Amino acid sequence: MSYEQMVILGYTIAPAAMAAAWRWRKVEARYYPILVLLQLGFVNEIVSSVVIANGHSNAVNNNIFLLAEALLLLVQFKRLGLFVRRSSWYHFGGFLMIALWIWENRNWQGLQVIGPVFIVVSSAMIVVMSIFCVNLLVISYTGVLLRSATFLFCCGFCCYFSTMLLLELFLSYGAGLSMELQAAAFKASCIVNAICNFLFLIAVLWIPQKPRFIMY
């Protein structure tokens, strides 16, 4: 896969980000963290393109984005009711993510390299939270699950971060694997990313609108 093709697949986040900006004032406030994340993802793609075009690595902005992504999703799951009876797990998850990120990026040299430990741990945590959230939704949701924004977001998170987790394990611990196999794994991750971005677009469009009137 060429660099241009990877850029095009990366920019599939743009429609979801634009939809998030368009629907910002119309949707329930509990979905704000994911809407912010989608827009940050689009900004990060632009920054990466500019940085790479000028002959530099995009590791620094990607490292910062990875932390923002993990924390915003943690807050999003809290707003979806995942930590109603598990507030200690919410605080522990936030502390663990921040601590791991600081440890891997404790100096400028570390910030210029994508830290595998943070990606593996945070991706695994997000996948687990997504699965728990889907389980709660199956029990409590009375409508059609495929028309539930929360369900679609969680399915997208499971697919995307499972791929991120496997890819990072592949690249970090698959030194004996051929370059062709590693390239195929990276290509597959780019395609999965594009599919998930399309899923996020649909989910944004199906986020319930906030009530127009409040009855007292």
DOZAKOL-673062 format. One record per residue (C-alpha): residue in three letters; chain; z, y, x. Coordinates in steps of 0.1 Angstrom, whole numbers. Layout:
% DOZAKOL-673062
<node lumse="ALA" torlo="A" pz="Z" py="Y" px="X"/>
...
//
This chain:
% DOZAKOL-673062
<node lumse="MET" torlo="A" pz="0" py="0" px="0"/>
<node lumse="SER" torlo="A" pz="-10" py="34" px="14"/>
<node lumse="TYR" torlo="A" pz="13" py="64" px="17"/>
<node lumse="GLU" torlo="A" pz="-7" py="82" px="-10"/>
<node lumse="GLN" torlo="A" pz="-2" py="54" px="-34"/>
<node lumse="MET" torlo="A" pz="35" py="53" px="-27"/>
<node lumse="VAL" torlo="A" pz="37" py="91" px="-34"/>
<node lumse="ILE" torlo="A" pz="19" py="87" px="-67"/>
<node lumse="LEU" torlo="A" pz="42" py="59" px="-78"/>
<node lumse="GLY" torlo="A" pz="72" py="80" px="-67"/>
<node lumse="TYR" torlo="A" pz="60" py="110" px="-88"/>
<node lumse="THR" torlo="A" pz="61" py="88" px="-120"/>
<node lumse="ILE" torlo="A" pz="96" py="103" px="-124"/>
<node lumse="ALA" torlo="A" pz="79" py="136" px="-133"/>
<node lumse="PRO" torlo="A" pz="73" py="129" px="-170"/>
<node lumse="ALA" torlo="A" pz="109" py="117" px="-176"/>
<node lumse="ALA" torlo="A" pz="123" py="147" px="-157"/>
<node lumse="MET" torlo="A" pz="101" py="171" px="-178"/>
<node lumse="ALA" torlo="A" pz="112" py="154" px="-210"/>
<node lumse="ALA" torlo="A" pz="148" py="157" px="-199"/>
<node lumse="ALA" torlo="A" pz="144" py="195" px="-194"/>
<node lumse="TRP" torlo="A" pz="126" py="199" px="-227"/>
<node lumse="ARG" torlo="A" pz="152" py="180" px="-247"/>
<node lumse="TRP" torlo="A" pz="182" py="194" px="-229"/>
<node lumse="ARG" torlo="A" pz="195" py="216" px="-257"/>
<node lumse="LYS" torlo="A" pz="186" py="191" px="-285"/>
<node lumse="VAL" torlo="A" pz="204" py="160" px="-274"/>
<node lumse="GLU" torlo="A" pz="240" py="148" px="-274"/>
<node lumse="ALA" torlo="A" pz="260" py="162" px="-245"/>
<node lumse="ARG" torlo="A" pz="272" py="128" px="-234"/>
<node lumse="TYR" torlo="A" pz="237" py="121" px="-220"/>
<node lumse="TYR" torlo="A" pz="237" py="152" px="-197"/>
<node lumse="PRO" torlo="A" pz="245" py="133" px="-165"/>
<node lumse="ILE" torlo="A" pz="214" py="111" px="-167"/>
<node lumse="LEU" torlo="A" pz="192" py="141" px="-177"/>
<node lumse="VAL" torlo="A" pz="205" py="160" px="-146"/>
<node lumse="LEU" torlo="A" pz="198" py="129" px="-125"/>
<node lumse="LEU" torlo="A" pz="162" py="126" px="-137"/>
<node lumse="GLN" torlo="A" pz="155" py="162" px="-128"/>
<node lumse="LEU" torlo="A" pz="172" py="158" px="-94"/>
<node lumse="GLY" torlo="A" pz="151" py="128" px="-88"/>
<node lumse="PHE" torlo="A" pz="119" py="148" px="-94"/>
<node lumse="VAL" torlo="A" pz="132" py="176" px="-71"/>
<node lumse="ASN" torlo="A" pz="140" py="150" px="-44"/>
<node lumse="GLU" torlo="A" pz="105" py="137" px="-46"/>
<node lumse="ILE" torlo="A" pz="91" py="172" px="-40"/>
<node lumse="VAL" torlo="A" pz="115" py="178" px="-11"/>
<node lumse="SER" torlo="A" pz="105" py="145" px="5"/>
<node lumse="SER" torlo="A" pz="68" py="153" px="2"/>
<node lumse="VAL" torlo="A" pz="73" py="187" px="18"/>
<node lumse="VAL" torlo="A" pz="95" py="173" px="46"/>
<node lumse="ILE" torlo="A" pz="72" py="144" px="54"/>
<node lumse="ALA" torlo="A" pz="42" py="167" px="53"/>
<node lumse="ASN" torlo="A" pz="58" py="188" px="80"/>
<node lumse="GLY" torlo="A" pz="64" py="158" px="102"/>
<node lumse="HIS" torlo="A" pz="101" py="152" px="96"/>
<node lumse="SER" torlo="A" pz="121" py="123" px="81"/>
<node lumse="ASN" torlo="A" pz="132" py="125" px="45"/>
<node lumse="ALA" torlo="A" pz="164" py="105" px="52"/>
<node lumse="VAL" torlo="A" pz="187" py="135" px="50"/>
<node lumse="ASN" torlo="A" pz="177" py="146" px="15"/>
<node lumse="ASN" torlo="A" pz="175" py="110" px="4"/>
<node lumse="ASN" torlo="A" pz="210" py="103" px="16"/>
<node lumse="ILE" torlo="A" pz="224" py="133" px="-3"/>
<node lumse="PHE" torlo="A" pz="204" py="123" px="-34"/>
<node lumse="LEU" torlo="A" pz="218" py="87" px="-32"/>
<node lumse="LEU" torlo="A" pz="254" py="100" px="-34"/>
<node lumse="ALA" torlo="A" pz="246" py="124" px="-63"/>
<node lumse="GLU" torlo="A" pz="228" py="95" px="-81"/>
<node lumse="ALA" torlo="A" pz="257" py="71" px="-78"/>
<node lumse="LEU" torlo="A" pz="283" py="96" px="-89"/>
<node lumse="LEU" torlo="A" pz="262" py="110" px="-118"/>
<node lumse="LEU" torlo="A" pz="257" py="74" px="-131"/>
<node lumse="LEU" torlo="A" pz="294" py="67" px="-128"/>
<node lumse="VAL" torlo="A" pz="301" py="98" px="-149"/>
<node lumse="GLN" torlo="A" pz="273" py="87" px="-173"/>
<node lumse="PHE" torlo="A" pz="289" py="53" px="-179"/>
<node lumse="LYS" torlo="A" pz="323" py="69" px="-185"/>
<node lumse="ARG" torlo="A" pz="307" py="91" px="-212"/>
<node lumse="LEU" torlo="A" pz="291" py="60" px="-227"/>
<node lumse="GLY" torlo="A" pz="326" py="46" px="-232"/>
<node lumse="LEU" torlo="A" pz="327" py="20" px="-205"/>
<node lumse="PHE" torlo="A" pz="360" py="31" px="-190"/>
<node lumse="VAL" torlo="A" pz="379" py="38" px="-222"/>
<node lumse="ARG" torlo="A" pz="406" py="13" px="-212"/>
<node lumse="ARG" torlo="A" pz="398" py="11" px="-175"/>
<node lumse="SER" torlo="A" pz="403" py="46" px="-162"/>
<node lumse="SER" torlo="A" pz="417" py="33" px="-130"/>
<node lumse="TRP" torlo="A" pz="384" py="15" px="-123"/>
<node lumse="TYR" torlo="A" pz="365" py="47" px="-129"/>
<node lumse="HIS" torlo="A" pz="386" py="65" px="-102"/>
<node lumse="PHE" torlo="A" pz="384" py="36" px="-78"/>
<node lumse="GLY" torlo="A" pz="346" py="34" px="-82"/>
<node lumse="GLY" torlo="A" pz="342" py="71" px="-74"/>
<node lumse="PHE" torlo="A" pz="366" py="69" px="-44"/>
<node lumse="LEU" torlo="A" pz="348" py="38" px="-31"/>
<node lumse="MET" torlo="A" pz="314" py="54" px="-33"/>
<node lumse="ILE" torlo="A" pz="324" py="86" px="-17"/>
<node lumse="ALA" torlo="A" pz="344" py="68" px="11"/>
<node lumse="LEU" torlo="A" pz="315" py="46" px="19"/>
<node lumse="TRP" torlo="A" pz="290" py="74" px="20"/>
<node lumse="ILE" torlo="A" pz="312" py="95" px="43"/>
<node lumse="TRP" torlo="A" pz="318" py="66" px="66"/>
<node lumse="GLU" torlo="A" pz="281" py="59" px="70"/>
<node lumse="ASN" torlo="A" pz="272" py="96" px="72"/>
<node lumse="ARG" torlo="A" pz="301" py="108" px="93"/>
<node lumse="ASN" torlo="A" pz="278" py="125" px="118"/>
<node lumse="TRP" torlo="A" pz="244" py="140" px="119"/>
<node lumse="GLN" torlo="A" pz="229" py="109" px="134"/>
<node lumse="GLY" torlo="A" pz="242" py="88" px="105"/>
<node lumse="LEU" torlo="A" pz="228" py="113" px="80"/>
<node lumse="GLN" torlo="A" pz="193" py="108" px="95"/>
<node lumse="VAL" torlo="A" pz="193" py="71" px="87"/>
<node lumse="ILE" torlo="A" pz="195" py="55" px="53"/>
<node lumse="GLY" torlo="A" pz="228" py="37" px="51"/>
<node lumse="PRO" torlo="A" pz="224" py="1" px="39"/>
<node lumse="VAL" torlo="A" pz="261" py="-5" px="30"/>
<node lumse="PHE" torlo="A" pz="263" py="23" px="6"/>
<node lumse="ILE" torlo="A" pz="230" py="13" px="-11"/>
<node lumse="VAL" torlo="A" pz="241" py="-23" px="-14"/>
<node lumse="VAL" torlo="A" pz="275" py="-16" px="-28"/>
<node lumse="SER" torlo="A" pz="266" py="13" px="-51"/>
<node lumse="SER" torlo="A" pz="235" py="-6" px="-65"/>
<node lumse="ALA" torlo="A" pz="257" py="-37" px="-72"/>
<node lumse="MET" torlo="A" pz="283" py="-15" px="-89"/>
<node lumse="ILE" torlo="A" pz="256" py="2" px="-111"/>
<node lumse="VAL" torlo="A" pz="241" py="-31" px="-121"/>
<node lumse="VAL" torlo="A" pz="275" py="-45" px="-131"/>
<node lumse="MET" torlo="A" pz="283" py="-14" px="-151"/>
<node lumse="SER" torlo="A" pz="249" py="-16" px="-168"/>
<node lumse="ILE" torlo="A" pz="255" py="-52" px="-178"/>
<node lumse="PHE" torlo="A" pz="290" py="-44" px="-192"/>
<node lumse="CYS" torlo="A" pz="276" py="-14" px="-211"/>
<node lumse="VAL" torlo="A" pz="248" py="-36" px="-226"/>
<node lumse="ASN" torlo="A" pz="275" py="-62" px="-237"/>
<node lumse="LEU" torlo="A" pz="295" py="-35" px="-254"/>
<node lumse="LEU" torlo="A" pz="263" py="-22" px="-271"/>
<node lumse="VAL" torlo="A" pz="254" py="-57" px="-284"/>
<node lumse="ILE" torlo="A" pz="288" py="-60" px="-300"/>
<node lumse="SER" torlo="A" pz="290" py="-25" px="-315"/>
<node lumse="TYR" torlo="A" pz="255" py="-12" px="-321"/>
<node lumse="THR" torlo="A" pz="241" py="-17" px="-357"/>
<node lumse="GLY" torlo="A" pz="206" py="-6" px="-352"/>
<node lumse="VAL" torlo="A" pz="176" py="-20" px="-333"/>
<node lumse="LEU" torlo="A" pz="185" py="-23" px="-297"/>
<node lumse="LEU" torlo="A" pz="150" py="-15" px="-284"/>
<node lumse="ARG" torlo="A" pz="153" py="19" px="-301"/>
<node lumse="SER" torlo="A" pz="187" py="26" px="-284"/>
<node lumse="ALA" torlo="A" pz="184" py="51" px="-256"/>
<node lumse="THR" torlo="A" pz="216" py="36" px="-240"/>
<node lumse="PHE" torlo="A" pz="201" py="1" px="-240"/>
<node lumse="LEU" torlo="A" pz="168" py="13" px="-225"/>
<node lumse="PHE" torlo="A" pz="186" py="33" px="-198"/>
<node lumse="CYS" torlo="A" pz="208" py="3" px="-189"/>
<node lumse="CYS" torlo="A" pz="178" py="-21" px="-188"/>
<node lumse="GLY" torlo="A" pz="161" py="4" px="-164"/>
<node lumse="PHE" torlo="A" pz="192" py="7" px="-143"/>
<node lumse="CYS" torlo="A" pz="195" py="-31" px="-140"/>
<node lumse="CYS" torlo="A" pz="158" py="-35" px="-130"/>
<node lumse="TYR" torlo="A" pz="157" py="-6" px="-106"/>
<node lumse="PHE" torlo="A" pz="191" py="-11" px="-88"/>
<node lumse="SER" torlo="A" pz="187" py="-49" px="-86"/>
<node lumse="THR" torlo="A" pz="154" py="-43" px="-68"/>
<node lumse="MET" torlo="A" pz="171" py="-17" px="-46"/>
<node lumse="LEU" torlo="A" pz="198" py="-41" px="-37"/>
<node lumse="LEU" torlo="A" pz="174" py="-70" px="-29"/>
<node lumse="LEU" torlo="A" pz="151" py="-47" px="-9"/>
<node lumse="GLU" torlo="A" pz="179" py="-34" px="12"/>
<node lumse="LEU" torlo="A" pz="192" py="-69" px="19"/>
<node lumse="PHE" torlo="A" pz="157" py="-79" px="27"/>
<node lumse="LEU" torlo="A" pz="151" py="-50" px="52"/>
<node lumse="SER" torlo="A" pz="186" py="-51" px="67"/>
<node lumse="TYR" torlo="A" pz="191" py="-88" px="71"/>
<node lumse="GLY" torlo="A" pz="156" py="-102" px="70"/>
<node lumse="ALA" torlo="A" pz="147" py="-96" px="107"/>
<node lumse="GLY" torlo="A" pz="131" py="-130" px="109"/>
<node lumse="LEU" torlo="A" pz="108" py="-123" px="80"/>
<node lumse="SER" torlo="A" pz="71" py="-114" px="86"/>
<node lumse="MET" torlo="A" pz="60" py="-78" px="84"/>
<node lumse="GLU" torlo="A" pz="36" py="-88" px="56"/>
<node lumse="LEU" torlo="A" pz="65" py="-102" px="35"/>
<node lumse="GLN" torlo="A" pz="86" py="-71" px="40"/>
<node lumse="ALA" torlo="A" pz="56" py="-49" px="31"/>
<node lumse="ALA" torlo="A" pz="51" py="-69" px="-1"/>
<node lumse="ALA" torlo="A" pz="88" py="-65" px="-10"/>
<node lumse="PHE" torlo="A" pz="85" py="-27" px="-5"/>
<node lumse="LYS" torlo="A" pz="53" py="-26" px="-26"/>
<node lumse="ALA" torlo="A" pz="70" py="-45" px="-54"/>
<node lumse="SER" torlo="A" pz="100" py="-21" px="-53"/>
<node lumse="CYS" torlo="A" pz="76" py="9" px="-57"/>
<node lumse="ILE" torlo="A" pz="59" py="-8" px="-87"/>
<node lumse="VAL" torlo="A" pz="93" py="-16" px="-103"/>
<node lumse="ASN" torlo="A" pz="104" py="20" px="-97"/>
<node lumse="ALA" torlo="A" pz="73" py="33" px="-116"/>
<node lumse="ILE" torlo="A" pz="79" py="9" px="-145"/>
<node lumse="CYS" torlo="A" pz="115" py="20" px="-148"/>
<node lumse="ASN" torlo="A" pz="105" py="56" px="-147"/>
<node lumse="PHE" torlo="A" pz="83" py="50" px="-177"/>
<node lumse="LEU" torlo="A" pz="112" py="32" px="-194"/>
<node lumse="PHE" torlo="A" pz="134" py="62" px="-187"/>
<node lumse="LEU" torlo="A" pz="108" py="85" px="-203"/>
<node lumse="ILE" torlo="A" pz="110" py="65" px="-235"/>
<node lumse="ALA" torlo="A" pz="148" py="65" px="-234"/>
<node lumse="VAL" torlo="A" pz="149" py="103" px="-230"/>
<node lumse="LEU" torlo="A" pz="127" py="107" px="-261"/>
<node lumse="TRP" torlo="A" pz="149" py="84" px="-281"/>
<node lumse="ILE" torlo="A" pz="182" py="101" px="-272"/>
<node lumse="PRO" torlo="A" pz="199" py="111" px="-305"/>
<node lumse="GLN" torlo="A" pz="198" py="147" px="-314"/>
<node lumse="LYS" torlo="A" pz="231" py="166" px="-316"/>
<node lumse="PRO" torlo="A" pz="242" py="173" px="-352"/>
<node lumse="ARG" torlo="A" pz="229" py="207" px="-364"/>
<node lumse="PHE" torlo="A" pz="260" py="213" px="-386"/>
<node lumse="ILE" torlo="A" pz="296" py="204" px="-380"/>
<node lumse="MET" torlo="A" pz="316" py="197" px="-411"/>
<node lumse="TYR" torlo="A" pz="353" py="206" px="-411"/>
//
